[in-house]
Amino acid sequence: MAVVNEVERLKALRQYRILDTDPEQAFDDLTLIASQICGAPIALITLVDEDRQWFKSRIGVEVQETSRSVSFCAHAIQQKGIFTIPDALNDARFSDNPFVKGDPHIRFYAGAPITTQDGAALGTLCVLDYVPRKLTDDQSNALMALKRQVAAQLELRRNIEELRFALEGIETLSALIPLCSTCELNIVIPADPAAMRKVTAGVNQLLASKKWPEDKIMEVDLAVQEALANAIRHGCKNDLHKEVQCCVTFDATGELVIVVRDPGTGFDLTAVPNPLEGNNIFKGSGRGVFLINELMDTAEYTDGGRKVVMRKRKPLMGEPDAAAG
């Protein structure tokens, strides 16, 4: 089993900005081919998020996502090659899984991890069946070839998105800057994941205008994405009628300060488990808080968990990266 750095894996996943996006023909074509070659009634392109697996493309199932805690793919991304379950009903790890015991009564699973150039596993291209079986060598080779095409399509999509954001960046920033003496940016968005890009584009352009290094801008970008995603999913319960606020400013020392607020019920920070300890890696809580803490210098949760205040200092020119030291 491969050793997985969950924080780095989630950082890599966020960089693709693909979660909760609409279906795309390029991915659906690859899923269809996988289903046909492997003779499987179900084929999926899955992306394993902090507490769920989300399907970018799907054949044979209606749901868009499932909990990570019952996901076969959460196990598959721990492997280097194809992860196969010949008969889930006779496998102690999965025999009690609700998708095995109940509808759709999965028995067979084979998932090929979709990895970045740096080796981070984002999810899988997988096929499933209702009867016990195995893939032939030819089918296994084809599934590996197709998952490489999925990874290539993800890279192409990300490059196109980055180019589009760069071209729109200046106009976006000018539209977001408020008439406010205390904030550089003060943005309120609906609890819609698609609206997050308005905030992150503005923050990125703001930091770029202040000559922040690209790697530090990316760290801030990922932290803001994570804070907004948590606020939308947990604070607003994905209710589009609710709103999330993000304020960005710099204190007297020049340190970046970002505040994200949501109208939710909050949470007890002391009860959040470390996602890297024991079996917590398969549980659906704690990853967002842990990732933000890794990306920012400090993160303080106040107002019962409904507000997070994130801080990050711009490194001085020539200053060594603390993470590398």
Sequence and secondary structure as in RCSB ss.txt:
>XXXX:A:sequence
MAVVNEVERLKALRQYRILDTDPEQAFDDLTLIASQICGAPIALITLVDEDRQWFKSRIGVEVQETSRSVSFCAH
AIQQKGIFTIPDALNDARFSDNPFVKGDPHIRFYAGAPITTQDGAALGTLCVLDYVPRKLTDDQSNALMALKRQV
AAQLELRRNIEELRFALEGIETLSALIPLCSTCELNIVIPADPAAMRKVTAGVNQLLASKKWPEDKIMEVDLAVQ
EALANAIRHGCKNDLHKEVQCCVTFDATGELVIVVRDPGTGFDLTAVPNPLEGNNIFKGSGRGVFLINELMDTAE
YTDGGRKVVMRKRKPLMGEPDAAAG
>XXXX:A:secstr
     HHHHHHHHHHT  TT    HHHHHHHHHHHHHHT SEEEEEEE SSEEEEEEEES   SEEEGGG SHHH
HTTSSS EEES GGG TTTTT HHHHSTT   EEEEEEEE TT  EEEEEEEEESS     HHHHHHHHHHHHHH
HHHHHHHHHHHHHHHHHHHHHHHHHH  S SS SEEEEEES GGGHHHHHHHHHHHHHHTT  HHHHHHHHHHHH
HHHHHIIIIISTT TTSEEEEEEEE TT  EEEEEE  S    GGG   TTSGGGGGSSSSHHHHHHHHHSSEEE
EEGGGTEEEEEE    TT   GGG 
